[in-house]
Amino acid sequence: MKKCVFFLLAAFALNSCTNDDLQNSSVESEIVQADPLTARQINDKINETIKTKGKFSWNESSSHFLWSGIVQGNKIASIGFGNSKDDFDRSKSADSESLQNEILEVIQQYEGKKDRVLLASDEYLNQIDVYIEKQETVIALRKLKSIRYLEPADYHYFENENKVNGVAKSSGSSSGCGFESTALSASDYTTVTPNAKASWSFYKHNITNAWSYSTGAGITIGLIDSGVSANQSLLGSSFNNGLSSGRSISKNGVYVDSVWPWSSGFDGSDDKCGHGTSMASAMAAPRNNQGQPVGVAYNANLVTYRAASNVVLDGYHEQEGVKLAFTALGNNTSVKIISMSMGHIFSVGKIEDGVKYAYSKGKLIFCAGGTSTSFTTFVGVIFPAWMPETQAITGVKENTSNQKCDVCHSGSEIDFTYQMERASGNNIPVVSYYNAQTDYVGGSSVATASTAGIAALVWSKNPSWTREQVLTKMRQSSTYYPTPNSDFGYGNINVLQAVQ
């Protein structure tokens, strides 16, 4: 059974407001209202704003609306602070402690308490999570020059949509999860030595010929997803063998499996969804004699992070986990490339900070442009793929560079495309959740993981290159270079050309 990642609405580029914007007269003159909006009212307003303006931002909302979102999200708020909108790195902010204390003092003053105010303070970012109950606190905080953003930290948009409309818009069918296994059609792969299956898509991008020049050796890719299956030895004990000998896989977990924001304790690195396992396979499954699908960069190292339960980053622990994964991979000097095929309908400040932090450390970041169910194919590129610090990837149909897959997103933020949908409807062969089993996976997710593998091949061939040099070579080897397509970026990459 084919699996695709389903995002239900597009995410749109939401730039943080300037400090002057946060002190505008509309905020100054707001009147405290007694009751918060209901989740239905909040979601309706979000949907209306996206339909009329093309985007939604908590920063551009009224204090009453923002406070309502905080109240409906366990009264937890996320605050990014600093001396400017780009002051996100705590180590580069000399007065971060004093700025944080100023914010906490304001909260204590308006909340009328000194305890149970601070939930979490990030070690690397100018970002904290706090408890807020009163609307007056929100209004007072938005007047501070040091506030970069103030958002609900645990507002479940998709869960609320499901409750309001009675449609499982973020349930298992749309979460990208699945433990299925499917026998591969012989027309969808070619057997390569010593006995591995090379995807049909590899030939469309000239990947198998590129292996004569580079196999990803010496390059480490960081994968942020739902983890990796403990039941798939090709991504465990058999990761480093055959023609893939001399490399390593490191599995980590930064996700707390709880509905309560104040819960702690990561639940490990094991995939409980299936999505992360598929992504790891697509980018770096080994080339050996076990008769299973091989990854694009079969000699690259992998550092994986279980950061969320599925691909819809809809709650506190999902968003916190992704932030922690980005900062951890940013601090890992061996990692050069980061791939993430997850996202949200609108921007999340703490994840933006995490992405910017990793980017500031020289990482080349690939994010999925988005995949939808049939009734949301009209939407654009999702968050965080639209960020300038990331490379947004989408999937296209076989033998095309400007015909998106049936459920894929496109738009001006897309940087590259990858052929992942055949006329037969079959997608990309990967190893399944369980040993000795295979499956197909599609959408912009597998396009992203595969393109991250391509980047590893290019960087492995040129280990002294910078991120920009790798990107330049990938662009020069693509369909639309030097003039990007308005909806599909530079298009498909000819990988042989990129490694020569």
N, C-alpha and C positions, 0 to 999 in steps of 0.2 A: 504494500500500500504506500503510495507516494505521500511524502510529508512536505508541507510548505509552512513558512512562518506567516502568521496572520496578524497584521497590524490593522486596526479598524479605522483609524483616521490618520491623516497626515500630521506630521509635526512641522512647524514653520519656524523660520529663523526669527528668534526673539532676542533682540539686543537688550542688555541691561540698561536701565535708565541712568542718566547722569545724576550726580548728587544734587544739582540744581533742580532737575526734574522732580526729585523726591521731596523737594520743599515747595512745590507749587501751591498756588492759592487754593486749589480744590482740596488738597489734603489739609491745609491750615484751617479751612472753613468748615470741614465736615462736622456734622452733628451726630453725636452718639445715639444710636438706635438700640432699643431695648432687646430685641430678639434677633438671633442669627437667621439667615436664610436656610431653608431646607436643602438637603442634597439634591433634590429634584430641581429646585430653583437655581442652584449653583450650576448644575450640569446644563440646564436649559440655556443659561446665560453664556456659558462657555461655547456651546454649540452655535448659538446665535452669533456670537462674536466671530467665530471662525468662518461662518458662512458669509457674513457681511464684510469683515475686514481681512479675512485670510489668515488670521493668527489670533492667538490669545496669550496674554501675559498677566501674571499676578501683579507685576510691578505697575501695570497700567490700570489696575482695578481700583475701585474705591476702598477705603479702609474698612468700611462695613462689609463689603464683599470678601475682602481678604480675611478679615476676622471670622466671617462665617465659615470659610474654608478651613481655617485653623480649628475652629470649634468642632466642625464635622469630621475632623481628622485627629481625634484623640487629644486635641488642644496642644499639639506639638507644632512648633514653627522652626524653619531652617533660616538662619541668618548668615549672609556673607558680608563681611566688613572689610574696611581698608581705607587708605587715603585717596584711592582713585578706583575706577571700575576695573582696572587691571592689577590691582594690589591683592592678589590671591595667595601668594606664596608666603607662608608664615616666616620662613627663614630669611626672607628679603624685606620683611616689614619690621623695622626697629621698634615700633611702638604698638605691635599687635596685642600685647598683653594689656596695655593701658586702654586701647580701643575696646577690647573685649570686656574689660572691667566696667568701662563707661556704659556699655550696652546692658550689662547685668544689673548695674545700679539703677538704670531707668526702669527695667523690668521689676526689680524689687520695690521700687518706689510706687509704681502704679498698681502692681499686683498686691501690694501690702504684705509682703512676706519675704523672708530671706532664704528659706529652705525650699527644696523642690523647684528650683528655677532652671538650673543647667542640667540638661540630659546628657550632652556629649560635646566635647571640644576637640576638633580635629588636630592631629599632631603636626600635619604638614601644611594645612590650608587655613586661611583666615575664615573659618566657618564653624558655627556652633549650632546645636539644636537645643531649643528651650521650651519650657512650658509657658503658655500664655492663655489666660482665661478672659481677660477684659479687653473690650474694644478700645478703651482709652490708652492701653499699653501699645497697641498697634499704631494708633495715631501719633503717640509720642515718639516711638521708635522711628517712624518714617520721616520725622523732622531732623534726625541726626545726620550730619554730613558723612559720617563713617559707614552708613548702611549702603552696601552695594545691592543687596536684594533681601527681601523678606517674603517668605513663601510658606504655605502649609507644608509640613514635612510628611504627613501621613494621610493625605486626601486621596481616596481611591476612586478616581474618575470612572474607570471601566466597571468596577464592582457596583458603583452607584447607577451606572447606565443599565446594568443588568437588572438591578432591583427596580428601577423606575419603569423600564420598558418590557421587562419580562423576557428579554432575549439574551441568550448566552453569548454576549459579545466578547467576553474575555474568558470564557470557560475553556475546557481542554481542547475543543475543536479549533480554537483560535489562539492557543498559547504556544504553538510550535512544538508541542510535546507529542511523543508517541514511541512505543516500544515494538512496533511492527517489524517484521522481516519479510522480504520479498525476493523471490528467485529472479535473478537478472536475465534479461533477454540477451541472447548471444550477440545481437546486433548492436548492443549498447556498450560493448567493450572489446578490446583486443588483448590477448594474452601476451605478456612480455616476460622475458627471463627474470628470475628463475621459474616463476609460475605465479605471476601477479596480473591483475586485471586493470588495464589502463582505460579510463573513461573515454567515450566517444568525443567528449568536449576537448580532451587533450589535443586531439588531432586538428580540431577547428582553430585552436590557438597555437599550434606548432610547439606544444610542450614536450612531446616525446622526442622530437629532434633537438630541442633545447637541452635535454638531459645529457647530450654529448659534451656540453660546455659547462653545465652547472646542475647540481642536484640539491642545492640548499645547504650544503655542508658548512658548518661554522657559524650559521645564523640561527638566532633564537627568536621564535615567535611567541608572543604572549596572547593567550586566548581568554577573553572574558565572556562567560556564558553560564550554562546551568551545571557545569562540571563534566567529568568524563566517567563513563561506566566502569565500575570495578569488575564487571562481567565480560569485558572485552580485552583479551590478552594482547591483541595487536596494538592497543593503546596502553599497555602495561608491560608485562614481563617480556613480550615479544616485539616491543617497539624498537628495540636496538638489536636487530639481527639481520641476516641475509645481506642484501645490498644496502641496507640501512644501518649497518654496524658503525659504532663509534659516535653515537649521539645519546641524548637523554631526554626524558620526559619528567617534569616536576608538577605534581598536582597539589593544589591549594584550595582552601575554602574560606570565604569571608562572608558567608550568608548565615543569618540567624533565622531559623525556621519557626517563626512565631507571629501571631497576629498582633502582639503587643509591642509597641516601639521600645519600651523599657526593658524588654527581655534581652539577655546576652547569652553568648556561647555559640560559636560557629558549629554548624552541623556536618562539617567535613567537606571533602572534595568530590565525593561520589555524585554522579549525575542521577537525578531522580525524575528526569524529564525525557531525556533522549536527544534533545537538540544539541547540546554541547558535544556529545559523542560524535554526532554526524559532522559537526564543523571541524573537530579535530581530525577526523578521518579524511575529509575533503582536502585539508591543507597539508597533512603530513603523515598519513597512514604508511606503514613500512612497505618496502618492496622486497618480498621474500617468496618462499616456495609454498605458501599456504593457500594459494588460489583465491585470494581476496583482493578487493579494490585497493589500489595504491594511491597515495596522496600526491599533490602537485609537487611539493618540496619534500621528497621522501627521505632526505638526509638532514633536514633541519631539526633543531632541538625545539621542544615545546615546554612552555610554562603555562599551565592552565589554572584558571580561577573559577570556582563555583561562586558566583556573585548573586544569583537570583534563582527563583524556583522555575521561571519560564521566561519567555522573551518580552513580556509586557511589564515594564518597570512601573508598577502601579501602587506600590506601598513603601513604607518607611524602610524596611529591611532590604528590599530590592534596590532602592535608590542608594542607600548607605553602602550596600555591598559593592555596587558598581563603582562608586566613588573610591572606596578602599582599594579595589582591584586596580584602578587606574593609577592611584598614587603609589601602590606597591610596585607595579610594573614600571612606573616612571623612575623609581629608585633602584630598580634592578639593572645594573650596568651591562649585563650580558644580553638583555632584551633590546632588539632594534625595531621590531615590528609589533603592533598591537592590532588585534582583530576583534570586533564586537558586532554581533548580529542581533541586537536587541534595541528597544527604543520606547518612546512615549509620544503621546499626542502633542504635548507642549514641553518647553524646555524645563529642566530641573537644575536649579542653580548649583547645587553641590556636585552634580555630575559634570556640569560645564567647568567648574573649578578643577575637578579631577582630570578632565581631558586637557585643559590648558596646562596643568602641572606636568602631565606626561609629555605633552608636546614641547614644553620648555626644556625637557631633558633630552631632546633630540629624537624622540620616537616617531616613527612613521605609522599613522593611525588610520585604519580602514573601518568604516561603519556601514551597515546595511541601509540602503535608501528607503526600504520599506516594502512590505508585502501585505496585500489586503484580501478580504473576502470580496465576493462579486459586487456587493452593494457599496463598496468604498473604493473602487478602483479609480475614482475621479480625483483622489487626493494626491498631494505632492510628496516631496522628500521629508522623511521624519527626523526627529531629534534622536541622537546628536549628529546624524550624518550631515545635516546642513551647516554645521559649524565650520568656519574656515580652517580650523586646525585638523579637520579630518578629511579623508578621501571617501566620498560617497559612491557606493557601488550598487548597480542594479543588474538584474538578469534580463537577457534578451533571447529571442527565439533562434534556433539553429540557422546558420547561414545569413544572419542579419546582424546589424549593429544599431538599428533604430526602430526595432519592433519589440517592445517590452514583452516579457512573459505575461501570460494571462492575468496573473495576480501581482505583478511587480509595479512599483512606482517609478516615475520619471520626473524630471524637472531640471531647472537651471543649475541646481547644486550638484548634480551627478558629475562625477569625474571620470569613471571608467565603467565599461559593461563587460559581462561575461556570458557566453552562450551556454544556457543551462536547460532549455526546453526544446524537445524534439517535436517533429510533426506528429509522432505517435503519442505524444503527451508525456513520455518518460523524461525524467530529469537526470540527475547525476548519481551514478552508483557509488555507494559508500559502504563501509562495514557497519553492521547493525549493533544494537545495544548488547547483544549476546554473541558469544564465540561462534565462529563458523557460520554466521548468518549475515546476509546482506540486505540492503534496502536502497531506495531512491530518496533523494532529498532535493527540494527546489526552492524557488523564491530568491529574493535578493540576499537571503542569508548565505546560501551556498555560493552565490556569486562573490560575496565578500570574502568568505574563507578561502576560496580558490584564488582570488586576486592577491590576498595576503601571501599565499604560497608563491605566486608569481614574483612578488616583490622580493621574497627570500632568495629565489633563483638569481635575480638580477644583482642583489647585494652580495651574495656568495661569490659570484663571478668577479665582483669589484669590491672586495672587503674594506678598502680604504676610503670608499666613497662616503659622502654625506647623504643625509635624507633627500636633500634637494637634487643631488646628482642622480640618485636612484629614480626619483619621480620624473626628472627630465628625460631619462632614457626610456622609461615606460611610456611617457607621452609621445616621444619621437617614434616609437614603435607601434603606435596605435592608428586606428582607421582615420580619424579626423584631424590629426596633427597637420598643420599648426593651428587650425581654427576649430575650436571645440563646437560640437553640435549643441543647439540650444537646450535640448532635453536629455542628451546622452553623453555629454562630455567628450572625451577623446575617443570613446568607443572601445572596440575590442583590441586587445594587445596581441601582437605577433611576438610570442615569447622567444622564438629562435632569434629574431632580429634584436630583441632586447638584451640578449646575453652574448651577442657576437661583438 
